[in-house]
């Protein structure tokens, strides 16, 4: 599974806004890989930020 898919899956499963550190901790992925995946997801418009530094899947 690609990192972007893993990050998105963790966010959907948790059902609440998460920080990159929380996603890294839950998924077991390296923090740098999570940051890179989240940046790509932001650019694609697949995740949104309801509050500073926290992200969730776009509805």
N, C-alpha and C positions, 0 to 999 in steps of 0.2 A: 504494500500500500504506500502510496506517495505521502510525503509529510503533510502536504496541504489537506489531503483527504483525512488523515489521522487527526489533525488539529480540528478540522470541521466536525468530525465525528465526536470528539471529546466535548466540544462546545454544545452540540445537539443533545448528547447524552446527559450532561450536567443540567441543562435547562436554565442556566443563569449566566449573567455576564462573568467572564473570567479574564484574569491578567495572563500575560505570557508566562510568568513564573508558575502560576497554577496549572496552566495547560501542560507545561513541561513536566511538572511534578506528577500529574495524573497520568499522562501518556507515557512517561519514561523516556521521551525524546530529549536530545540535547537542547539547551536553551537557545543556542544560535540557530539551530535548525527550525525551532518553533518561531523565532523572530522572523526568519527568512520566509517561512510559509505564511505567517500572518501578514507580512508586507505584501506578498503576492495576492492573498485573499482580499486585502483592502483594495488593491489596485483593480481587481476584478469585480469589486462591489459585492462580494459574497458575505462579508462580515461588516457590522456597524458597531459604533461605540456609543452606548447609552450614557456613559460617564467616563471621565478621563482615565486612560490606561486600562480600561476593561472593554472587552469585546464579546459580541454574540453573533450568531448567524442572522443574516438578513431575513426577515419574514416574507 
